[in-house]
Every structure is written in structure tokens, then in C-alpha cells.
Amino acid sequence: MILDYEPGDKVTNPKNKDWGIGQVQSIIKDKVTVNFENAGKKVINAKNIELIKIGK
């Protein structure tokens, strides 16, 4: 699996749109830590949830 984002990228979680825009903090294997504007820091398993990259 190749993840198409890196720390600093802005993303959204399509399954939880109310979390708002998040910024990728770190990526360790398939665990992506994202700080969302409305939900705070979340650790996302990239195998189960595909984050949508904003911009670029």
C-alpha cells in the first residue's frame, strides 16, 4: 500500500465529514495521525479508511 500523503498535508475523512479539515501529523506504517479542526487528534488506520487529500 502506498499512501498519497505526508506530514503537513490537508485531508478530510469522507466517513466523518463533520470532523472538518485535518492536517497530517505523522505516518507510521499504515497508521496516520491527523489533527482535525472539529474532532482533535485522531489515529486513522489507512487500511480501513481512505483519507481524501485537499489541494495540490
C-alpha positions in Angstrom: 0.0 0.0 0.0 1.3 3.4 -1.0 -0.1 6.4 0.9 -0.5 9.5 -1.1 0.0 12.0 1.7 2.8 13.2 4.0 3.0 15.3 7.2 1.6 18.7 6.6 -0.9 17.7 4.0 -4.6 18.7 4.5 -7.1 15.9 4.3 -10.7 15.0 5.1 -12.3 11.8 6.3 -15.2 11.0 3.9 -16.8 8.8 6.6 -16.8 11.7 9.1 -17.2 14.9 7.2 -18.2 16.7 10.4 -14.6 16.3 11.7 -13.7 19.1 9.2 -10.3 19.5 7.6 -7.4 17.8 9.2 -3.6 18.1 8.9 -1.5 15.0 8.7 0.9 14.9 11.7 2.7 11.6 11.2 2.6 8.4 9.3 3.9 5.1 10.8 3.3 2.1 8.6 -0.5 2.2 8.0 -1.4 4.4 10.9 -1.9 8.1 10.0 -2.2 10.7 12.8 -4.3 13.6 11.8 -5.3 16.7 13.8 -8.9 17.6 12.7 -10.3 21.1 13.2 -13.6 19.8 14.8 -12.5 16.5 16.3 -8.9 16.9 17.5 -6.2 14.4 17.0 -7.2 11.0 15.5 -5.2 8.0 14.6 -6.5 6.6 11.3 -5.9 3.1 10.1 -5.2 3.7 6.4 -6.2 0.1 5.6 -9.8 0.8 6.7 -10.3 4.4 5.9 -9.1 6.3 2.8 -8.5 9.9 3.6 -9.1 12.4 0.8 -6.2 14.9 0.2 -7.1 18.5 -0.3 -5.3 20.7 -2.8 -2.2 20.0 -4.8 
